[in-house]
Amino acid sequence: MAKPDPALGYLNGKLRFWLGWAQEITGDHAAAQESWRQARSELEPFLKEQPENWYLIGFLALTNMGLGDKAAALALAERAMAANPIEKDAFNGPTSIEMLAR
């Protein structure tokens, strides 16, 4: 994670989100917060380029959840659900609902 691969695009932010999750689970709250701040800064530019990417929106929602920004997390989770409703995609649609539940 020290040198993110630009070819991975927004997946770098997704990986950094999971790093923060692991740090939080192990009790390193300060490191988790820093990882989530970095993840948010890595994910947000891609949202401007890919405003309908429900997967990206969902990980940005989870990142904001980790940072304690409940309002932003809920708004993004609802946006992810609207971008890929279960009625449109029965396989992946529930993923956005699961992200909202978290």
Summary of the structure (lengths in Angstrom):
residues: 102
radius of gyration: 13.3
end to end distance: 24.6
largest distance: 39.9
contacts: 311
relative contact order: 0.13
helix: 74%
strand: 0%
